[in-house]
Amino acid sequence: MRTLENPAVQENVIKRLANGESQTAIAHSLGVSQAAISKFASNPEIRELIRAEALKLVGNLPVATDNIRYLVEHMQGSNDPKMKELGYKASLKVLETAGIIPG
């Protein structure tokens, strides 16, 4: 069975594309050509699955935002080194994603 004919691989590729990972990076990790990923992703049914998966990710943004807010708010008064580390990493990632500091 070819790599992209495997349903588990297809699901993985759909999720990775929905996350914004490049076709080139996905192709490299699977040992296939970028053209093969492009052909797969251009199928209208697959495009719809990618779109639906991306919408699921967007739906999780409020929860992710709340989690980051909690970590940042609680890291300041915490004596727990793990809490401080998580809060710091969350803050750093938010600043990188927003383009305020280089990633």
C-alpha positions as CSV (number, residue, x, y, z in Angstrom):
1,M,0.0,0.0,0.0
2,R,1.3,3.4,-0.9
3,T,1.9,5.8,2.0
4,L,-0.9,8.2,1.1
5,E,-3.4,5.4,0.6
6,N,-3.1,4.4,4.3
7,P,-6.1,5.9,6.2
8,A,-4.0,6.6,9.3
9,V,-1.4,8.5,7.3
10,Q,-4.2,10.4,5.5
11,E,-5.7,11.4,8.8
12,N,-2.2,12.5,10.1
13,V,-1.6,14.6,6.9
14,I,-5.0,16.2,7.2
15,K,-4.3,17.3,10.8
16,R,-0.8,18.5,10.0
17,L,-2.1,20.6,7.0
18,A,-4.9,22.0,9.2
19,N,-2.2,23.0,11.7
20,G,-0.4,24.9,9.0
21,E,2.5,22.6,8.5
22,S,4.1,23.0,5.1
23,Q,3.5,20.4,2.4
24,T,7.3,20.1,2.0
25,A,7.9,19.3,5.7
26,I,5.1,16.7,5.7
27,A,6.4,15.1,2.5
28,H,9.9,15.0,3.9
29,S,8.8,13.3,7.1
30,L,6.8,10.7,5.1
31,G,9.4,10.1,2.4
32,V,7.1,11.2,-0.4
33,S,7.3,14.1,-2.8
34,Q,5.7,17.5,-2.1
35,A,3.8,17.0,-5.3
36,A,2.2,13.9,-3.8
37,I,1.1,15.9,-0.8
38,S,-0.2,18.7,-3.0
39,K,-2.2,16.3,-5.2
40,F,-3.7,14.7,-2.1
41,A,-4.5,18.0,-0.5
42,S,-6.1,19.3,-3.7
43,N,-8.8,16.7,-3.7
44,P,-12.1,18.5,-2.9
45,E,-13.1,15.9,-0.3
46,I,-9.7,16.2,1.4
47,R,-9.8,20.0,1.3
48,E,-13.1,19.9,3.1
49,L,-11.6,17.5,5.7
50,I,-8.7,19.9,6.2
51,R,-11.1,22.8,6.6
52,A,-13.2,21.0,9.1
53,E,-10.1,20.0,11.1
54,A,-8.9,23.7,11.1
55,L,-12.3,24.7,12.4
56,K,-11.9,22.3,15.3
57,L,-8.6,23.9,16.1
58,V,-10.2,27.4,16.1
59,G,-12.9,26.1,18.3
60,N,-10.3,25.1,20.9
61,L,-8.7,28.6,21.0
62,P,-10.8,29.9,23.9
63,V,-9.8,26.9,26.1
64,A,-6.1,27.3,25.1
65,T,-6.3,31.0,25.9
66,D,-7.8,30.3,29.3
67,N,-5.1,27.8,30.0
68,I,-2.3,30.2,29.1
69,R,-4.0,33.0,31.1
70,Y,-4.2,30.7,34.1
71,L,-0.5,29.7,33.9
72,V,0.7,33.3,33.5
73,E,-1.5,34.7,36.3
74,H,-0.5,31.9,38.7
75,M,3.2,31.8,37.9
76,Q,3.9,35.2,39.4
77,G,2.9,34.2,42.9
78,S,3.9,30.6,42.8
79,N,6.8,29.0,44.5
80,D,6.4,25.9,42.3
81,P,9.3,25.8,39.8
82,K,7.2,23.8,37.3
83,M,4.4,26.4,37.4
84,K,6.9,29.2,36.8
85,E,8.5,27.3,33.9
86,L,5.1,26.6,32.3
87,G,4.0,30.2,32.7
88,Y,7.2,31.5,31.3
89,K,7.0,29.1,28.2
90,A,3.4,30.0,27.6
91,S,4.2,33.7,27.8
92,L,7.2,33.3,25.5
93,K,5.1,31.4,22.9
94,V,2.3,34.0,22.9
95,L,4.9,36.7,22.3
96,E,6.5,34.8,19.5
97,T,3.2,33.9,17.9
98,A,2.1,37.5,18.0
99,G,5.4,38.5,16.3
100,I,6.5,40.7,19.2
101,I,9.7,38.7,19.6
102,P,11.4,36.5,17.1
103,G,10.5,32.8,17.3
